[in-house]
Amino acid sequence: MVANILTQNDIQRVDYKDVELLKQFVNPHGRIQGRKRTGLTAKQQRAVEEAIKRARFMGLLPYIQK
């Protein structure tokens, strides 16, 4: 389980341009990990999901990985 990285590092806003942070919430196949695995609160999980989806749309993260 990934410890709550956002709380530990005092990150208030999740930015879609912070690709290295977002990669920690995506599994090797490119799918977004669930709350139980990430340890995020519901509000943080929604923010991470939105940022990942925006990063994918902008071409910063792949939709799927082989």
ROBA-161730 format. One line per 4 residues: number of its first residue (from 1); for each residue x, y, z of C-alpha. Coordinates in Angstrom, 3 decimals, always signed. Layout:
# ROBA-161730
NUM> X Y Z  ... $
This chain:
# ROBA-161730
1> +0.000 +0.000 +0.000  +1.273 +3.423 -0.888  +1.296 +5.680 +2.164  -0.691 +8.867 +1.728 $
5> +1.941 +10.724 -0.267  -0.129 +13.880 -0.554  -0.496 +14.314 +3.206  +3.110 +13.349 +3.983 $
9> +4.529 +15.887 +1.534  +1.912 +18.536 +2.395  +0.611 +18.756 -1.182  -2.564 +20.846 -1.222 $
13> -3.348 +20.742 -4.954  -2.644 +17.955 -7.409  -1.405 +19.370 -10.703  -1.770 +17.474 -13.978 $
17> +1.713 +18.672 -15.018  +3.370 +16.843 -12.094  +3.739 +13.584 -14.017  +6.169 +11.961 -11.575 $
21> +3.646 +12.284 -8.741  +0.782 +11.005 -10.880  +2.756 +7.936 -12.019  +2.702 +6.709 -8.418 $
25> -1.093 +6.363 -8.613  -1.139 +4.382 -11.871  -0.474 +0.637 -12.041  +1.962 -0.922 -14.580 $
29> -0.871 -1.404 -17.075  -1.798 +2.286 -16.950  -4.961 +1.971 -14.854  -5.738 +4.314 -11.952 $
33> -5.332 +2.583 -8.608  -8.210 +2.530 -6.131  -8.449 +4.255 -2.765  -7.713 +1.117 -0.780 $
37> -4.405 +0.687 -2.551  -3.388 +4.373 -2.535  -4.610 +5.226 +0.963  -6.049 +8.559 -0.162 $
41> -9.164 +10.238 +1.129  -12.151 +10.447 -1.212  -11.480 +14.120 -1.942  -7.810 +13.462 -2.697 $
45> -8.684 +10.459 -4.875  -11.069 +12.548 -6.980  -8.393 +15.211 -7.438  -5.795 +12.608 -8.450 $
49> -8.197 +10.954 -10.902  -9.038 +14.288 -12.505  -5.355 +15.209 -12.794  -4.485 +11.836 -14.349 $
53> -7.291 +12.157 -16.876  -6.173 +15.680 -17.804  -2.557 +14.554 -18.122  -3.653 +11.722 -20.415 $
57> -5.684 +14.115 -22.556  -2.734 +16.508 -22.825  -0.434 +13.627 -23.815  +1.717 +13.685 -20.677 $
61> +0.641 +10.195 -19.532  -0.265 +7.237 -21.726  -3.780 +5.798 -21.653  -2.437 +2.225 -21.608 $
65> +0.982 +0.678 -21.188  +2.126 -2.646 -22.558 $
